[in-house]
Structures are given as structure tokens and as C-alpha cells.
Amino acid sequence: MAQLRTLASGEALFLRGAAPCGLYAVVRGAVDISGVGGTSDGARSSLLTRLEPPSWFGEIAV
């Protein structure tokens, strides 16, 4: 039942507040988990963690 999904560099897998839709596995490359805070004029992004193979994660855990 797994589906392979390939992301381009910088492409979001899911965003905060999105409906839960499964469990993910990093099988090649890396996935950066980041957060954004502040108002639109002063918004800043922070890298929280980088997941590399083999890593399993879901929206709730992140």
C-alpha cells in the first residue's frame, strides 16, 4: 500500500495544519523539518532537524 513520492529540493511534503495522511519513510536523500515564526514581514525559518535514511515519521510526531 506504500506509494513512492519524490520531492524537488525545497518542496514541502506537508504544512502545519494539513490533514494527517499517513506515515513517511526517507529512503534516499534527506528531509529537513523546519518551523516558521513571526509576522509575514519579519517571518524567520528555523531548521529543527534533518532526517536521513532510514527514517520513519508522521505529521503528529513532527
N, C-alpha and C positions, 0 to 999 in steps of 0.2 A: 504494500500500500504506500510505500515511500515514493516520493517524486523528487527528481533531481532539479535543483534550481541554481542557476548560475547568475551571479551578480556582477555588474561592472564596478570598477573602483569608484567609491563614493556613493553608490546606490544604496538606499535604505531597504533593509529586509522587512522591517515593520517600524511603526512610530508609536510613541507613547499614546495611550488611549485607544489604540486599534483593538478590534475584537480578537480574542485568542483564536489561533487557528492551527495549533499543533506543536510538535516537538521538532527541533532542528539539530542537525549534526554538521559539524565542519569537517569535510573530508579532504579538502585541498585549499591552500591559501590561508587566509585569516579573516576573522570578523572583529571589527572594533565596536565596542559598546560605549556609547558616549551619551552625554546629557547636555542640554542647553538650558541656560538660565538667564534671567534678566528680561528687560523690555526689548522690543524689536530694534530700537536704536542702539542699545547697549548690550545686546544678547552676546553671550560667550559660550563656547562649546568646550567641554572637558572630556578627555579620554578617560573612561572609567576602568576598562580592561580590554585586553586583546585575547581572543580565543583562537587557538590553532588546533589542527588535527591531533588526536581525535578528541573532539569536544562535543558534548550534548548540552542543549539549553532550550528553554522555552520562555515565552513572554513573561510569565509570572515570576520565574526565577530571576530574570533580568530586572 
